[in-house]
Amino acid sequence: MSSASRPLAAALAAGTVLLDGGLSSQLEAQGCDLSDALWSARLLADGPGQIEAAHTAYVRAGAQVLITAGYQASFEGFRRRGIAEAEAAGLFARSVELARRAAGAVERDVWVAASVGPYGAVTADGAEYRGRYGLSVRELERFHRPRIEALAAAGPDVLALETVPDMVEARALLRTAEGCGLPVWLSYTVAGGWTRAGQPLEEAFALAGAYDGVVAVGVNCCDPREVEEAVRVAAEVTGKPVVAYPNSGEGWDAGGRGWTGGATFDAGLATAWRDAGARLIGGCCRVGPATVAQLARVLGAGGPRSGPAGGAAGGATGGTAGPGRG
């Protein structure tokens, strides 16, 4: 059952809603080892209390939306770990339950977004930053359908179709999610003003804008300096609320399994994102609770915060977690 008193779409129509930050960043700050191919999804089985604690840190920092730990989860990945289908379905449901329990730590609206990461996240080789997997829309639909059905059955408030690198996968995700009974947001990962696969943003956003069930469209896990223009394009093309949650600005080296470059995330940039049309704003990889608390102050969003924000600060938080949401 939702802990929010109204649908997310109604809240977005009324003003800015604050997302959380990188779940993997906070888990690492808590001392979790995320070197497994399942990344943070492993903790759904081995350390659910750590996931709930990470969600709670973001709620206390002011986050109004919690994104679940299902980003890199798949029935195939769980099967490789010896987890049968029924148990795997239970782990997808647990991802929603843990976020819902953390949402109950405060007496205000907190929405739970079930993460549906791209096919490239499950291959764990950085393919979500390239796209063009060589798979058809129909093949990608077959891959994503069991995940979406399991998550929808768990009753989140919204599905987060996130870190999508190209229009082929976006089309597959939108088709699969259509009719699931839940609203969705779709966010691309972008670079240089294009999708990661090199497609024009106008076309990519227009694809999402054609679906009634899409409550927001935008970008995530990209350089913060890419966000303002991408938000402007998304707002103009779709007329929908825009979602924006970039990473710290560092680059992920899939071969070396580490981050490169310096952090460029500045909470002060969020006012320009809001002015360009963003209504759902937060952070992705290596953006922690302290930075989410800064976003809450800058945007006047979020709710009353109880206790310390916890965890590592936004920007460079250390560790070697993989790409995407985690």
N, C-alpha and C positions, 0 to 999 in steps of 0.2 A: 504493500500500500504506500502511495506517495506521501512524503513528509511535507509536501508543498500544498498550499491552499488553493492554488490556481494553476492552469497549464503554463508551461514555459512560454508558449507563444504570446499569452496575455501579458506576461512580465516583460517580454521583449518589446511589445507594443507600447508599454508604459515608460520604458527607460533602459538604462544600461544594467546588464546582469554580469556579475563577476564569476569567471571560471576559476578553477584551481590551477596548479602548475604541474610540473613534471612529476608523475608518481614515482618513477624510477629514481629521480634525484633525491627525493625524501627517503625512499627505502634505503638507498645507499648511505644517506646521512644517519640512518638508524643502525647501520652496520651490516646490512643484508648483502650477501654475495649474489650478484645477478649475472654471473658468467655463463649460466646454463643457457642452452638454445631456447628454452621457453621463456627466458628472461624473468620479468616480474610475475608472469602467469604461473611459474613454478610454485610461488608462495601461496597460491590458492590452495594447494595441497599440503605444502610443507610448513607454511608460516602465515596462516590467515590473520593472526593477531597483528602481525607487522603491517599488513595491508590496511587493516582497520585503523591502526595508529597513524599511518601516513595520511589517510583520508581525514582523520580527526584533526591533524595538524593544519590541514588546509581549511577546514571549517572554522577553526579557531582564528585563522588568519583573515577570515571574512569571506571565503569562497561561498558562492551561492549555488554552484553546480559542481558536482563531483563526478569525474570520469572514472569508470571502473578499470579493473586490472586485466581486462580481456584482450588488450591490444594485440598481443602476440600469441593468444590462445587459439588452438584449432583442435578438432577431433583427431586429425592426423598427427599433430605434434604430441598430444596426450597419448595416443596409441603407441607412439615410439617409446614413450616412457612406461609402457605396460599398463596404462590406464584404460579400462574398458569404456565403451560408449556411454553406458548408463552413468558411470561414475564421472565421466567427462562432462556430461550434461549437468550433473550436480555441481561441478566446479564452475561452469558458466553461471549457474544460478547463484552460487556463493559469491561471485564477484559483485553481483547486484546487491545481495543481502549485506555484505560488508560495508558497502558505500551507504546503504540505507541506515544501518546502525550508527555509522559515524554522523550521518545527517541529523540523527536524533540527539546529538550532543548539544544542540542549540535550539532555542525556541524561536525559530524564524523559518521562512521558506528556504529549503535546500532541495534542488532537483538532482536526480541521479541519471547520468548519461551512460548508457552501456557502450563501451568502446568496441568498434568493429574496425580493426586495423586492416591494412591492405595485404594482399597476397605476399608482397615483397617482405613484409615484416615477419611472416611465418618462415620464409626461407632463411632469415637471419643472416643475410649477406649484403645488406644495404640496398637491395633491389628496389625498395620503395623510393629511393632517391634517383632511380633511373626509369622505372616503368617499362613499358613495352616488353612484357614477359614472354611474348610469343604465344600467348593463350587468347582464345576467342572470348567474346562476351559470354557466350553460352557456357564455356568451360569455367570461366570465373564465377558465373552464377552458381554452377554446381558446387564449387568450392565454398562460396560464402553462405549458401542457403542453410545448411545445418547450423552454422554459428548464429546466424540471425534468428532462426527459429528458436534455438535454445535460449538466447538472450531475451527475445520478446516474451517467451513463456514466463520468464522470471519477473516481469512487470516493472521495468525501469520507466522513467518519465519520457525518455527520448533515446534514440539511437544516434551515436556519434560515428558517422562514416568518415574516418579521419586519415590524414596523411596520405591522401590519394594522389598518385603520381601522374595519372593520365586519364583521358576521357574514356578509354575502353573500360577500365576498371570502374570509373564513376558510373557509367551506364549500367554495368553489371550489378553494382551495389544498389543503385536506385531501383532497378527492375526487381531485384530480389526483395528489397525492403518494402516495396509497394504492396499494400494489402496486409502488412503485418499487424496493423492496428495501432501503430505508434508513430508519432512525428519523428523526423530525422533532421540532422544537420549534415551537410557535406562540406568537408574542407580539404582543399588541395595543398600539397606541398609544392612550392614554386621556387624558381630561381631566374633572375635576369628578366623578370616580367613575363615569363612563360611557365606552363606546367613543367614538371621535371622531365617529361617526355618531349618537350619542345612545342607544345600546342598553344595557340593564342588564348589568353585568359578570357577574352570576350566569349569565345565559343565554349570554353569549359564551364564558365559560370552560367551561360544561357542554358546548357543542358540541365543543370540542377534547377534552374528557375522554372522549367516547364512542368515540374512535379508539384502537385498541390500539397503533398505531405511534407515537403521540405520547409522547415520553419526558419532556417538560416543557412547561408552559404558563404564560404570564405576560404581562409588559409590557416594552416598551422605548421609547426615544425619547419619554419623557414627563417631566414635572417630578418630581424626586426626592421631593418631598413627597407625591406621589400613590402612591408605591410600596408602602408598608407595608400600607395597607388593601387595595389590589388584590391583593397577595400573599396576605393572609389569606383573601380571598374565593376566589382560585384554589385554594388548598390545601384549603379546606373543600368546595368544589363538586366538585373532580376527584379528590382524594386522590393526585394526582401530584406529583412534584417541581416546584417553581416556578422560572421563570427571570425575572430582573429586571436590566435594564440601562438605566437612565434616561439622559437627556442632562444637560447642565450645569445645566438649569433656565432657561436663556435661551429666548426665543421667536423663531421663524423668521418673518421678514416676506418672503413669497414675492414680493410686488410690488416691494419695495425691495431684494430679494436681499441681506438682511443680518440680523444677530441683534439682538434688543432685550432690554432688562432686564438684571438681574444674575444671576450664577451662584449656585445654591443647593445644588449637589452637595457633600456632605460625606461622606468615606469612613466616618466614624463612624456614619452612618445605617445602614450595611450590617449591623451586628449586629442591629438591630431587624428588618430584612428577613429575615435568617437565622432569627431566632426566630419569625417569622410563617410560615415554611415555604419560603423561597427557598433553593435548593441550587445554582443556577447564577447567579452574580452578577458584574456588570461594569459598563461604562459605554458610552454611545452618543455622540452628537454632542458635540464640544468637551470630551470627557473623554479625556485623553491618558495616555501611559505612566507619568508620574510619579504620577498618581492611581491607576492600576492597581497600582503598587507599594505605595501607601498601603493600598489594599484588601487586598492580600496580607498586609500586616502586621496589619491590624485583624482579618481573618478567620482568620489562620493558614493560609491557603490558598495555592495556587501552589507553585512550586518554587524551588530555589536560583537566584538571579539573578547573572548574570555581566556585569560592566561596568555603565555608567550606564544608567538607565532610558531616557534619550534623549527627544528631542522636547519638546513643550510640556507644561506641567503641565495637570492636569485643570481643569475650570471654563472660564473664558474663555480661549481660546487664540488669539483673533484670527482674521482672515480672513473670507471670505464664502462658504464652502462651502454647498451646498444642504442640505435637510433629510434626515432618515433616517440610515441607516448610512454610506453612501458607500462 
